[in-house]
Amino acid sequence: MKQIALQPAVTKLATYSGTDYVFRFNPKEIVVTLDVASCEQDDLDETYDIYITTGDGVSSWDIIHFPQLTTDAAYRYTAGVNCRLALQNVTSAVPGVAANDPATFKTDTEGAGNAVLTLASGYVRHGPIGNRIGYRLVVAGTVTVGIVYSIRVSMR
Amino acid sequence: MKQIVLFSGTLTVTVAGTAYEFTSDPEELIATLSITSHDRTSANETINIYITSSDGVSTWDIVAFPQIATTGAKIYTARVNTRLLGQNVTTATPGTAAVDPACLKTDTASADEGIKTLTAGMVRHGPIGNRIAYVAACAGTTPITVCSIRISMR
């Protein structure tokens, strides 16, 4: 199993786009762990959303949207993406709820259609992925200290 | 099929075993728990054995063998298929499957989807990390369990 630090431990105070990692082989299964050491909440209006994205060099779409962070604490979330399954999205409810994805994604406009920043919080999208993986951090509210986090990707 | 002995010996206290790091990328695991003996001198001794997976940062249960609460030899085998949608299956007959939460919250043991949260008898299919380990949770007055755990992978 190959592992990469998609994002080594870092502090961010604003919305950020991570650098894509281009796969050197064709993974069929990806495990992503978001490890949050802290996230500022002193104004009680700060929110942090982290999306894991994939793409083919032209089009990009979300494959994971970790649960939105709204409380200052340490968090660790792990999500698995199985590329061999039918295209479907699964919620983080207990139990999870699976639903078929649209067959064709409209990805031209960020935050619209099926482009990046559209997968609902806590969801994972299974099915084919592109030749790269990246991430987006969306920060909102009155942020002065920010979020301390890292992201590990394991693939086989 | 590669096989390892994850544990062999006597368990008397709650313990987390050393993780075995895969040297291949298995898509199917078979875990067999063989109980040679389990002490019930005070009639309150129990042991719960979990098989866990990890990516080096996060750790989660993939098997929770049925709780051992009687004397006598027993063998349990659980199978984990990484090619399936993340889901958990009970040991009822027939087993009942439920889709797992898409994001496993693993920061705290015994809470949410951290280790020691899978219900006794359940197996979790879906993606695993690059290592496997066991956790034994012993309870009661004089818990003494002689057992072994074998893992087969392909």
Interface residues (C-beta under 8 A of the other chain):
Chain A: M1 Q3 E29 I30 V31 T33 D35 I64 F66 P67 A74 Y75 R76 Y77 T78 A79 G80 V81 N82 R84 L85 Q88 N89 V90 T91 S92 A93 V94 P95 G96 V97 A98 G122 Y123 V124 H126 S150 R152 S154 R156
Chain B: F22 D25 E27 D55 G56 V57 S58 W60 T82 R83 L84 L85 G86 N88 A98 V99 D100 P101 A102 C103 L104 K105 T106 D107 G126 P127 I128 G129 N130
